C-alpha cells in the first residue's frame, strides 16, 4: 500500500508544503484512513461527517479526531472563522 494511512505519504506531503506536522490540519471523512493517518504523522485532525464515518461510528471508535464537524462550514466555525 502506497497511500494513506502510511506515514511516508504524509512525510512526503509535509516536505512538499514545507511545514512541520504540528502546523498542519488533516481533514477527512474517514476515521480509519484520514484521521488515523493524520494522527500517526503528528498532525491535528478534523473529521467531517459527510462521508464514510457517522456520529455513531465516531462514538464507538477509539480513534478520535481533534475536531468532528457536520460539514466544512462547521469546520470553519470550529476553527474560529479562520481563512
Secondary structure, DSSP 8 states (H G I E B T S, - for coil): --STT-HHHHHHHHHHHT--GGG-EEEES-IIIIIHHHHHTT-EEEEETTSS--HHHHHH-S---SEEESSHHHHHHHTTS--
